[in-house]
Amino acid sequence: MICFIIFRRRDMWTEMELCELTPEAEIQNRLGLFRDKMAREGVNFSIILGNTDLFYLSGTTQKAVLVVPLESAPLLFVEKNPDRAQRESPLPVIPIRRDKDAGDILHEKEILHGKGGMELDILPVSTYERYRQILGFDSFTDISPLIRESRMVKSDFEIRQIKRAGEIMDAVFSRTPQVLREGMREIDVEAELAAEGRRRGHQGLLRMRGFNQEMMCLYVISGQAGAVPTCVNAAIAGVGVTAAIPHGSSFRTIRRDQPVLLDYGAGYNGYITDETRTFVIGSLNEKFAKAHEVAREILDETAAFAREGTETSELFERARSRAKSAKLDEYFMGYGGGQVGFLGHGVGLEINELPVITPRHPQILTEGMILAIEPKFVFPGEGSIGIEADFIVRREGLERVTKTPLDLVRL
């Protein structure tokens, strides 16, 4: 018989200062929502390995395996570090030395039967094959859509964390006019503002779902750098400093009368806000000034129209129609092959959460969703301009997450 110890202490290391831990009631509610979706799809148990999903359903990202049976208590197996996991998670912790130990315990307890699920959108094939062998199953169904659907609507606890991230965002945008100067390099501006965010509690990392999808915390993009296309699934991503990471702030110097975009992802306690402001030292030419006005109109009109029950595809079509009426549809959300087919996206534990504001995947807005709405324009060879702001979906409309103005900032 296999023996194991369950730790339940959450009061150790009290001298360590951490953000608010996820309450037990919050974790249990999330597990309940996820189990409802498992039952709907006929999934009998789920194996959770991805850091984001693990944190959402257990409250920890220690090296662990979370097993969620449909009809019994979840099992949190932790290889490294069980002491920290027992501090961070309200779930009982089962220490293991290797992943095979989890399989042995599960077989001993006879928990695994029926249809099993794993996060097939993010797991390496080698990890999938190893767990097939450890658990003795021929195949698993993909439960990532069920988890992402569960995470789409935020609880009051999650909204509090996102608003704290928004406070960091406001502080950085408010600091920008004191930092941004003609002749500075994009990366120098980024360094000073990123440090400001870290001092105020930025977690230092953003998570983005998808194979080879990577994201900086702060992009400072000026002039022609804003028109350079790249691999990131975004309208504007900058040049970067190396072909190894071909996006982000660059060595380009800030010049007068050119738009400077700050696209910032603030992260607090796992949760992310994602917003953009445009600055200019001097003044913009007529093309850029008009495009910013249209972007602001699109943002304001979208925020006024959207509410619980609105369909996301309608938001996109209204925005595209406004860009077309301004004769800017060719440059809306990118240009040519770099154009993206969305107006915005959800944010939360990852910067690219559901729903996506696109005609390809219509979704009815529900209270508690968090949307990043980002009307932007890219002019080839010249640069880019736009705005992005985060909103909480409410029954009667949208509520802004941050407080800093959305206007073009002239220095």
C-alpha positions as a Markdown table, in Angstrom:
| # | Residue | x | y | z |
|---|---|---|---|---|
| 1 | Met | 0.0 | 0.0 | 0.0 |
| 2 | Ile | 1.3 | 3.5 | -0.9 |
| 3 | Cys | 1.4 | 6.0 | 2.0 |
| 4 | Phe | 1.3 | 9.7 | 1.6 |
| 5 | Ile | 1.1 | 12.8 | 3.9 |
| 6 | Ile | -1.4 | 15.6 | 3.4 |
| 7 | Phe | -0.4 | 19.0 | 4.6 |
| 8 | Arg | -3.1 | 21.6 | 5.4 |
| 9 | Arg | -1.1 | 24.4 | 7.0 |
| 10 | Arg | -1.5 | 28.0 | 5.6 |
| 11 | Asp | 0.0 | 29.9 | 8.4 |
| 12 | Met | 3.7 | 29.2 | 7.8 |
| 13 | Trp | 6.2 | 31.8 | 6.6 |
| 14 | Thr | 4.1 | 34.5 | 8.1 |
| 15 | Glu | 7.1 | 36.9 | 7.8 |
| 16 | Met | 7.0 | 36.7 | 4.0 |
| 17 | Glu | 5.0 | 39.5 | 2.4 |
| 18 | Leu | 2.9 | 38.2 | -0.5 |
| 19 | Cys | -0.1 | 39.4 | -2.3 |
| 20 | Glu | -3.5 | 38.2 | -1.1 |
| 21 | Leu | -3.8 | 34.4 | -1.3 |
| 22 | Thr | -6.7 | 33.0 | -3.2 |
| 23 | Pro | -9.5 | 32.2 | -0.6 |
| 24 | Glu | -10.7 | 28.7 | -0.2 |
| 25 | Ala | -14.3 | 29.7 | -1.1 |
| 26 | Glu | -13.0 | 31.2 | -4.3 |
| 27 | Ile | -11.1 | 28.0 | -5.3 |
| 28 | Gln | -14.1 | 25.8 | -4.5 |
| 29 | Asn | -16.4 | 28.0 | -6.6 |
| 30 | Arg | -14.0 | 27.8 | -9.5 |
| 31 | Leu | -13.8 | 24.0 | -9.2 |
| 32 | Gly | -17.6 | 23.8 | -9.1 |
| 33 | Leu | -17.9 | 25.9 | -12.3 |
| 34 | Phe | -15.2 | 23.7 | -14.0 |
| 35 | Arg | -16.9 | 20.5 | -12.9 |
| 36 | Asp | -20.2 | 21.7 | -14.3 |
| 37 | Lys | -18.5 | 22.1 | -17.7 |
| 38 | Met | -16.8 | 18.7 | -17.4 |
| 39 | Ala | -20.2 | 17.1 | -16.7 |
| 40 | Arg | -21.7 | 18.8 | -19.7 |
| 41 | Glu | -19.0 | 17.3 | -22.0 |
| 42 | Gly | -18.9 | 13.9 | -20.3 |
| 43 | Val | -15.4 | 14.2 | -18.8 |
| 44 | Asn | -14.9 | 12.1 | -15.7 |
| 45 | Phe | -11.6 | 13.5 | -14.6 |
| 46 | Ser | -9.1 | 16.2 | -15.6 |
| 47 | Ile | -5.3 | 16.4 | -15.2 |
| 48 | Ile | -4.2 | 20.1 | -14.8 |
| 49 | Leu | -0.5 | 20.9 | -15.5 |
| 50 | Gly | -0.3 | 24.4 | -17.0 |
| 51 | Asn | 0.8 | 27.1 | -14.6 |
| 52 | Thr | -2.1 | 29.5 | -15.4 |
| 53 | Asp | -4.8 | 26.8 | -15.1 |
| 54 | Leu | -3.1 | 25.3 | -12.0 |
| 55 | Phe | -3.1 | 28.7 | -10.3 |
| 56 | Tyr | -6.7 | 29.3 | -11.2 |
| 57 | Leu | -7.9 | 26.0 | -9.8 |
| 58 | Ser | -5.6 | 25.6 | -6.9 |
| 59 | Gly | -4.0 | 28.9 | -6.0 |
| 60 | Thr | -0.4 | 27.8 | -6.5 |
| 61 | Thr | 2.0 | 27.4 | -9.4 |
| 62 | Gln | 4.5 | 25.2 | -7.7 |
| 63 | Lys | 5.6 | 22.2 | -9.7 |
| 64 | Ala | 2.4 | 20.2 | -9.3 |
| 65 | Val | -0.3 | 18.0 | -10.9 |
| 66 | Leu | -3.9 | 18.8 | -10.0 |
| 67 | Val | -6.3 | 16.0 | -10.6 |
| 68 | Val | -10.0 | 17.1 | -10.7 |
| 69 | Pro | -12.4 | 14.1 | -10.6 |
| 70 | Leu | -16.0 | 14.8 | -11.5 |
| 71 | Glu | -17.5 | 13.3 | -8.3 |
| 72 | Ser | -14.8 | 13.4 | -5.6 |
| 73 | Ala | -12.4 | 15.9 | -4.0 |
| 74 | Pro | -9.5 | 17.3 | -6.1 |
| 75 | Leu | -6.0 | 15.9 | -5.5 |
| 76 | Leu | -3.0 | 18.3 | -5.6 |
| 77 | Phe | 0.3 | 16.4 | -6.0 |
| 78 | Val | 3.3 | 18.7 | -5.5 |
| 79 | Glu | 6.9 | 17.7 | -6.5 |
| 80 | Lys | 8.6 | 21.0 | -5.9 |
| 81 | Asn | 7.9 | 22.8 | -3.5 |
| 82 | Pro | 5.3 | 21.2 | -1.3 |
| 83 | Asp | 6.1 | 23.5 | 1.6 |
| 84 | Arg | 5.3 | 26.6 | -0.5 |
| 85 | Ala | 2.3 | 25.0 | -2.1 |
| 86 | Gln | 0.7 | 24.3 | 1.3 |
| 87 | Arg | 1.2 | 27.9 | 2.2 |
| 88 | Glu | -0.3 | 29.1 | -1.1 |
| 89 | Ser | -3.2 | 26.7 | -1.8 |
| 90 | Pro | -6.3 | 26.0 | 0.3 |
| 91 | Leu | -6.3 | 22.4 | -1.1 |
| 92 | Pro | -4.7 | 19.5 | 0.7 |
| 93 | Val | -1.2 | 19.0 | -0.6 |
| 94 | Ile | 0.2 | 15.5 | -1.4 |
| 95 | Pro | 4.0 | 15.6 | -1.6 |
| 96 | Ile | 5.6 | 13.4 | -4.4 |
| 97 | Arg | 9.2 | 12.9 | -5.5 |
| 98 | Arg | 8.3 | 12.4 | -9.2 |
| 99 | Asp | 5.3 | 12.5 | -11.4 |
| 100 | Lys | 5.0 | 8.7 | -11.5 |
| 101 | Asp | 4.2 | 8.7 | -7.8 |
| 102 | Ala | 1.0 | 10.6 | -8.6 |
| 103 | Gly | 0.0 | 7.9 | -11.0 |
| 104 | Asp | 0.7 | 5.2 | -8.4 |
| 105 | Ile | -1.5 | 6.9 | -5.8 |
| 106 | Leu | -4.3 | 7.5 | -8.3 |
| 107 | His | -4.3 | 3.8 | -9.3 |
| 108 | Glu | -4.3 | 2.9 | -5.6 |
| 109 | Lys | -7.3 | 5.1 | -4.9 |
| 110 | Glu | -9.1 | 3.8 | -8.1 |
| 111 | Ile | -10.0 | 7.4 | -9.1 |
| 112 | Leu | -9.3 | 7.2 | -12.9 |
| 113 | His | -12.1 | 5.8 | -15.0 |
| 114 | Gly | -14.1 | 7.0 | -18.0 |
| 115 | Lys | -13.1 | 9.9 | -20.1 |
| 116 | Gly | -10.0 | 11.9 | -19.0 |
| 117 | Gly | -9.1 | 15.4 | -20.0 |
| 118 | Met | -5.9 | 17.4 | -20.3 |
| 119 | Glu | -4.9 | 20.9 | -21.6 |
| 120 | Leu | -4.0 | 19.8 | -25.1 |
| 121 | Asp | -3.6 | 23.4 | -26.4 |
| 122 | Ile | -0.5 | 24.0 | -24.3 |
| 123 | Leu | 1.0 | 20.6 | -23.4 |
| 124 | Pro | 4.1 | 19.3 | -25.2 |
| 125 | Val | 3.6 | 16.0 | -26.9 |
| 126 | Ser | 6.3 | 14.4 | -24.8 |
| 127 | Thr | 4.4 | 15.4 | -21.6 |
| 128 | Tyr | 1.2 | 14.1 | -23.0 |
| 129 | Glu | 2.8 | 10.8 | -23.9 |
| 130 | Arg | 4.4 | 10.5 | -20.5 |
| 131 | Tyr | 1.1 | 10.9 | -18.7 |
| 132 | Arg | -0.6 | 8.5 | -21.0 |
| 133 | Gln | 1.9 | 5.9 | -19.9 |
| 134 | Ile | 1.8 | 6.9 | -16.2 |
| 135 | Leu | -2.0 | 6.8 | -16.0 |
| 136 | Gly | -2.6 | 4.0 | -18.4 |
| 137 | Phe | -4.9 | 5.7 | -20.8 |
| 138 | Asp | -4.8 | 5.6 | -24.6 |
| 139 | Ser | -6.0 | 9.2 | -25.1 |
| 140 | Phe | -7.4 | 12.3 | -23.4 |
| 141 | Thr | -9.9 | 14.9 | -24.6 |
| 142 | Asp | -9.0 | 18.6 | -24.6 |
| 143 | Ile | -10.4 | 20.4 | -21.6 |
| 144 | Ser | -8.6 | 23.7 | -22.3 |
| 145 | Pro | -11.8 | 25.2 | -23.8 |
| 146 | Leu | -13.7 | 24.3 | -20.6 |
| 147 | Ile | -11.1 | 26.0 | -18.4 |
| 148 | Arg | -10.9 | 29.1 | -20.6 |
| 149 | Glu | -14.7 | 29.3 | -20.6 |
| 150 | Ser | -14.7 | 29.1 | -16.8 |
| 151 | Arg | -12.2 | 31.9 | -16.6 |
| 152 | Met | -14.0 | 34.2 | -19.0 |
| 153 | Val | -16.3 | 35.7 | -16.3 |
| 154 | Lys | -14.4 | 37.1 | -13.3 |
| 155 | Ser | -15.5 | 37.0 | -9.7 |
| 156 | Asp | -15.4 | 39.9 | -7.3 |
| 157 | Phe | -12.1 | 38.7 | -6.0 |
| 158 | Glu | -10.6 | 38.6 | -9.5 |
| 159 | Ile | -11.9 | 42.0 | -10.3 |
| 160 | Arg | -10.2 | 43.4 | -7.2 |
| 161 | Gln | -6.9 | 42.0 | -8.4 |
| 162 | Ile | -7.4 | 43.5 | -11.8 |
| 163 | Lys | -8.2 | 46.9 | -10.4 |
| 164 | Arg | -5.0 | 46.7 | -8.3 |
| 165 | Ala | -3.2 | 46.1 | -11.6 |
| 166 | Gly | -5.0 | 49.1 | -13.0 |
| 167 | Glu | -3.6 | 51.2 | -10.2 |
| 168 | Ile | -0.1 | 50.3 | -11.3 |
| 169 | Met | -1.1 | 51.1 | -14.9 |
| 170 | Asp | -2.4 | 54.5 | -13.9 |
| 171 | Ala | 0.8 | 55.3 | -12.0 |
| 172 | Val | 3.0 | 54.4 | -15.0 |
| 173 | Phe | 1.0 | 56.4 | -17.5 |
| 174 | Ser | 0.9 | 59.4 | -15.1 |
| 175 | Arg | 4.6 | 59.2 | -14.8 |
| 176 | Thr | 5.3 | 59.1 | -18.5 |
| 177 | Pro | 5.2 | 62.9 | -19.2 |
| 178 | Gln | 8.0 | 63.4 | -16.7 |
| 179 | Val | 10.1 | 60.7 | -18.3 |
| 180 | Leu | 9.5 | 61.0 | -22.1 |
| 181 | Arg | 12.0 | 63.4 | -23.8 |
| 182 | Glu | 13.2 | 64.0 | -27.3 |
| 183 | Gly | 16.4 | 62.1 | -28.1 |
| 184 | Met | 15.8 | 59.2 | -25.6 |
| 185 | Arg | 15.8 | 55.7 | -26.9 |
| 186 | Glu | 12.7 | 53.7 | -26.7 |
| 187 | Ile | 14.4 | 51.1 | -24.4 |
| 188 | Asp | 15.5 | 53.9 | -22.1 |
| 189 | Val | 11.9 | 55.1 | -21.7 |
| 190 | Glu | 10.8 | 51.5 | -21.2 |
| 191 | Ala | 13.5 | 50.9 | -18.5 |
| 192 | Glu | 12.4 | 53.9 | -16.4 |
| 193 | Leu | 8.7 | 53.3 | -16.7 |
| 194 | Ala | 9.0 | 49.5 | -16.1 |
| 195 | Ala | 11.0 | 50.3 | -12.9 |
| 196 | Glu | 8.2 | 52.5 | -11.8 |
| 197 | Gly | 5.7 | 49.7 | -12.3 |
| 198 | Arg | 7.9 | 47.2 | -10.4 |
| 199 | Arg | 8.3 | 49.6 | -7.5 |
| 200 | Arg | 4.5 | 49.7 | -7.2 |
| 201 | Gly | 4.1 | 45.9 | -7.2 |
| 202 | His | 4.1 | 44.8 | -10.8 |
| 203 | Gln | 4.7 | 41.0 | -10.8 |
| 204 | Gly | 7.3 | 41.3 | -13.5 |
| 205 | Leu | 5.9 | 38.7 | -15.9 |
| 206 | Leu | 2.9 | 38.4 | -18.3 |
| 207 | Arg | 1.4 | 35.1 | -19.4 |
| 208 | Met | 0.1 | 34.6 | -22.9 |
| 209 | Arg | -1.6 | 31.5 | -24.1 |
| 210 | Gly | -0.4 | 29.8 | -27.2 |
| 211 | Phe | 2.6 | 28.0 | -28.7 |
| 212 | Asn | 5.5 | 30.4 | -29.1 |
| 213 | Gln | 3.4 | 33.4 | -28.1 |
| 214 | Glu | 5.5 | 35.7 | -25.9 |
| 215 | Met | 4.7 | 39.2 | -24.6 |
| 216 | Met | 6.8 | 42.0 | -23.1 |
| 217 | Cys | 5.3 | 43.9 | -20.1 |
| 218 | Leu | 5.9 | 47.3 | -21.7 |
| 219 | Tyr | 6.2 | 48.4 | -25.4 |
| 220 | Val | 7.5 | 51.9 | -26.3 |
| 221 | Ile | 7.0 | 52.3 | -30.0 |
| 222 | Ser | 7.8 | 55.5 | -31.9 |
| 223 | Gly | 7.5 | 56.8 | -35.4 |
| 224 | Gln | 8.2 | 54.3 | -38.2 |
| 225 | Ala | 8.9 | 51.5 | -35.7 |
| 226 | Gly | 5.1 | 51.4 | -35.2 |
| 227 | Ala | 4.6 | 50.3 | -38.8 |
| 228 | Val | 7.1 | 47.3 | -38.8 |
| 229 | Pro | 5.1 | 44.1 | -39.0 |
| 230 | Thr | 6.2 | 41.1 | -36.9 |
| 231 | Cys | 5.1 | 37.6 | -35.7 |
| 232 | Val | 3.1 | 38.7 | -32.6 |
| 233 | Asn | -0.7 | 38.4 | -33.0 |
| 234 | Ala | -1.2 | 42.1 | -32.5 |
| 235 | Ala | -1.7 | 45.2 | -34.7 |
| 236 | Ile | 1.4 | 46.9 | -33.4 |
| 237 | Ala | 4.4 | 45.3 | -31.7 |
| 238 | Gly | 7.5 | 47.3 | -32.5 |
| 239 | Val | 10.9 | 46.3 | -33.7 |
| 240 | Gly | 12.7 | 45.0 | -30.6 |
| 241 | Val | 16.5 | 44.8 | -30.3 |
| 242 | Thr | 17.2 | 41.3 | -31.8 |
| 243 | Ala | 15.9 | 38.9 | -34.3 |
| 244 | Ala | 15.7 | 36.4 | -31.4 |
| 245 | Ile | 12.8 | 38.5 | -30.0 |
| 246 | Pro | 11.5 | 40.5 | -32.9 |
| 247 | His | 9.1 | 42.8 | -31.1 |
| 248 | Gly | 9.2 | 45.4 | -28.3 |
| 249 | Ser | 11.0 | 48.7 | -27.7 |
| 250 | Ser | 14.1 | 49.3 | -29.8 |
| 251 | Phe | 17.2 | 51.5 | -29.9 |
| 252 | Arg | 15.3 | 54.0 | -32.0 |
| 253 | Thr | 15.4 | 57.6 | -30.6 |
| 254 | Ile | 12.3 | 59.5 | -29.8 |
| 255 | Arg | 11.8 | 62.4 | -32.2 |
| 256 | Arg | 9.6 | 65.5 | -32.3 |
| 257 | Asp | 6.2 | 65.4 | -34.0 |
| 258 | Gln | 6.0 | 61.6 | -34.2 |
| 259 | Pro | 3.6 | 59.4 | -32.3 |
| 260 | Val | 4.9 | 57.5 | -29.3 |
| 261 | Leu | 2.8 | 54.5 | -28.3 |
| 262 | Leu | 3.0 | 53.0 | -24.8 |
| 263 | Asp | 1.4 | 49.6 | -24.7 |
| 264 | Tyr | 1.6 | 48.4 | -21.1 |
| 265 | Gly | 0.6 | 45.2 | -19.5 |
| 266 | Ala | 0.4 | 45.7 | -15.7 |
| 267 | Gly | 0.3 | 42.5 | -13.6 |
| 268 | Tyr | -0.7 | 42.1 | -10.0 |
| 269 | Asn | -1.2 | 38.8 | -8.1 |
| 270 | Gly | -1.4 | 37.0 | -11.4 |
| 271 | Tyr | -4.0 | 39.3 | -13.0 |
| 272 | Ile | -3.2 | 41.5 | -16.0 |
| 273 | Thr | -4.5 | 44.8 | -17.4 |
| 274 | Asp | -3.6 | 45.8 | -21.0 |
| 275 | Glu | -3.8 | 49.4 | -22.2 |
| 276 | Thr | -2.3 | 51.8 | -24.7 |
| 277 | Arg | -1.8 | 55.6 | -24.7 |
| 278 | Thr | -0.3 | 57.8 | -27.4 |
| 279 | Phe | 2.1 | 60.6 | -26.7 |
| 280 | Val | 3.7 | 63.2 | -28.9 |
| 281 | Ile | 6.5 | 65.7 | -28.3 |
| 282 | Gly | 5.3 | 68.7 | -30.4 |
| 283 | Ser | 2.3 | 68.0 | -32.7 |
| 284 | Leu | 1.1 | 65.3 | -35.1 |
| 285 | Asn | 0.5 | 65.7 | -38.8 |
| 286 | Glu | -3.1 | 65.7 | -40.0 |
| 287 | Lys | -3.2 | 62.0 | -40.9 |
| 288 | Phe | -2.1 | 60.8 | -37.4 |
| 289 | Ala | -4.3 | 63.4 | -35.6 |
| 290 | Lys | -7.4 | 62.3 | -37.6 |
| 291 | Ala | -6.6 | 58.6 | -37.0 |
| 292 | His | -6.3 | 59.2 | -33.2 |
| 293 | Glu | -9.6 | 61.1 | -33.2 |
| 294 | Val | -11.3 | 58.2 | -35.0 |
| 295 | Ala | -9.7 | 55.6 | -32.6 |
| 296 | Arg | -11.1 | 57.6 | -29.7 |
| 297 | Glu | -14.5 | 57.8 | -31.3 |
| 298 | Ile | -14.5 | 54.0 | -31.9 |
| 299 | Leu | -13.5 | 53.4 | -28.3 |
| 300 | Asp | -16.1 | 55.8 | -26.9 |
| 301 | Glu | -18.9 | 54.4 | -29.1 |
| 302 | Thr | -18.0 | 50.8 | -28.3 |
| 303 | Ala | -18.0 | 51.6 | -24.6 |
| 304 | Ala | -21.3 | 53.3 | -24.8 |
| 305 | Phe | -23.0 | 50.6 | -26.8 |
| 306 | Ala | -21.7 | 47.4 | -25.2 |
| 307 | Arg | -23.3 | 45.8 | -22.1 |
| 308 | Glu | -24.4 | 42.4 | -20.9 |
| 309 | Gly | -26.2 | 40.7 | -23.8 |
| 310 | Thr | -24.3 | 42.4 | -26.6 |
| 311 | Glu | -22.6 | 40.2 | -29.2 |
| 312 | Thr | -18.9 | 40.7 | -29.7 |
| 313 | Ser | -19.1 | 40.4 | -33.5 |
| 314 | Glu | -21.5 | 43.4 | -33.6 |
| 315 | Leu | -18.9 | 45.5 | -31.7 |
| 316 | Phe | -16.2 | 44.6 | -34.3 |
| 317 | Glu | -18.5 | 45.4 | -37.3 |
| 318 | Arg | -19.5 | 48.7 | -35.8 |
| 319 | Ala | -15.9 | 49.7 | -35.3 |
| 320 | Arg | -14.9 | 48.6 | -38.8 |
| 321 | Ser | -17.8 | 50.5 | -40.3 |
| 322 | Arg | -16.6 | 53.7 | -38.4 |
| 323 | Ala | -13.1 | 53.2 | -39.7 |
| 324 | Lys | -14.5 | 52.7 | -43.3 |
| 325 | Ser | -16.6 | 55.9 | -43.1 |
| 326 | Ala | -13.4 | 57.8 | -42.1 |
| 327 | Lys | -11.6 | 56.1 | -45.1 |
| 328 | Leu | -9.2 | 54.4 | -42.7 |
| 329 | Asp | -10.4 | 50.8 | -43.0 |
| 330 | Glu | -7.3 | 49.9 | -45.0 |
| 331 | Tyr | -5.1 | 50.7 | -42.0 |
| 332 | Phe | -7.5 | 49.6 | -39.2 |
| 333 | Met | -5.9 | 47.1 | -36.8 |
| 334 | Gly | -2.8 | 46.7 | -39.0 |
| 335 | Tyr | -2.0 | 46.9 | -42.7 |
| 336 | Gly | -1.8 | 44.3 | -45.4 |
| 337 | Gly | -0.7 | 40.9 | -44.2 |
| 338 | Gly | -0.1 | 42.4 | -40.7 |
| 339 | Gln | -3.8 | 43.3 | -40.2 |
| 340 | Val | -5.5 | 41.4 | -37.4 |
| 341 | Gly | -9.2 | 40.5 | -37.3 |
| 342 | Phe | -10.2 | 41.7 | -33.9 |
| 343 | Leu | -11.0 | 44.9 | -32.0 |
| 344 | Gly | -10.1 | 43.6 | -28.6 |
| 345 | His | -9.9 | 40.6 | -26.2 |
| 346 | Gly | -10.4 | 39.4 | -22.7 |
| 347 | Val | -7.8 | 39.9 | -20.0 |
| 348 | Gly | -7.2 | 38.1 | -16.7 |
| 349 | Leu | -4.6 | 35.6 | -15.7 |
| 350 | Glu | -3.4 | 35.7 | -19.4 |
| 351 | Ile | -3.2 | 38.7 | -21.6 |
| 352 | Asn | -5.2 | 37.0 | -24.4 |
| 353 | Glu | -8.2 | 35.6 | -22.7 |
| 354 | Leu | -11.7 | 35.1 | -24.0 |
| 355 | Pro | -13.8 | 36.6 | -25.3 |
| 356 | Val | -12.2 | 37.9 | -28.5 |
| 357 | Ile | -14.0 | 40.9 | -30.2 |
| 358 | Thr | -14.1 | 39.4 | -33.7 |
| 359 | Pro | -16.6 | 38.3 | -36.2 |
| 360 | Arg | -15.0 | 34.9 | -36.4 |
| 361 | His | -16.1 | 33.8 | -32.9 |
| 362 | Pro | -19.3 | 35.5 | -31.8 |
| 363 | Gln | -19.8 | 35.6 | -28.1 |
| 364 | Ile | -22.5 | 37.2 | -26.0 |
| 365 | Leu | -21.1 | 39.5 | -23.3 |
| 366 | Thr | -21.8 | 38.5 | -19.7 |
| 367 | Glu | -21.4 | 40.6 | -16.6 |
| 368 | Gly | -18.0 | 40.1 | -15.1 |
| 369 | Met | -16.1 | 39.7 | -18.3 |
| 370 | Ile | -13.1 | 42.0 | -18.7 |
| 371 | Leu | -12.4 | 43.5 | -22.1 |
| 372 | Ala | -9.4 | 45.2 | -23.6 |
| 373 | Ile | -10.7 | 47.4 | -26.5 |
| 374 | Glu | -7.9 | 48.6 | -28.7 |
| 375 | Pro | -8.8 | 50.5 | -31.9 |
| 376 | Lys | -5.5 | 51.2 | -33.7 |
| 377 | Phe | -4.3 | 52.3 | -37.1 |
| 378 | Val | -1.0 | 51.4 | -38.9 |
| 379 | Phe | 0.3 | 53.5 | -41.8 |
| 380 | Pro | 3.0 | 51.6 | -43.7 |
| 381 | Gly | 6.4 | 53.3 | -43.7 |
| 382 | Glu | 5.1 | 56.1 | -41.4 |
| 383 | Gly | 4.0 | 54.7 | -38.0 |
| 384 | Ser | 1.0 | 53.8 | -36.0 |
| 385 | Ile | -1.4 | 55.3 | -33.5 |
| 386 | Gly | -4.3 | 54.2 | -31.3 |
| 387 | Ile | -5.8 | 53.7 | -27.8 |
| 388 | Glu | -6.5 | 50.7 | -25.6 |
| 389 | Ala | -8.5 | 50.6 | -22.5 |
| 390 | Asp | -9.9 | 47.9 | -20.2 |
| 391 | Phe | -13.5 | 47.6 | -19.2 |
| 392 | Ile | -15.6 | 45.4 | -16.9 |
| 393 | Val | -18.9 | 44.3 | -18.4 |
| 394 | Arg | -21.9 | 45.3 | -16.3 |
| 395 | Arg | -25.6 | 44.8 | -16.9 |
| 396 | Glu | -26.2 | 48.4 | -17.9 |
| 397 | Gly | -22.9 | 49.1 | -19.6 |
| 398 | Leu | -19.1 | 49.0 | -19.3 |
| 399 | Glu | -17.1 | 50.2 | -16.3 |
| 400 | Arg | -13.5 | 51.4 | -16.9 |
| 401 | Val | -10.7 | 49.6 | -14.9 |
| 402 | Thr | -8.3 | 52.6 | -14.9 |
| 403 | Lys | -8.6 | 56.3 | -14.4 |
| 404 | Thr | -6.0 | 58.0 | -16.5 |
| 405 | Pro | -7.4 | 60.0 | -19.5 |
| 406 | Leu | -7.5 | 58.4 | -22.9 |
| 407 | Asp | -6.7 | 61.7 | -24.7 |
| 408 | Leu | -3.6 | 62.2 | -26.9 |
| 409 | Val | -0.9 | 63.5 | -24.6 |
| 410 | Arg | 1.0 | 66.4 | -26.1 |
| 411 | Leu | 4.4 | 67.4 | -24.5 |
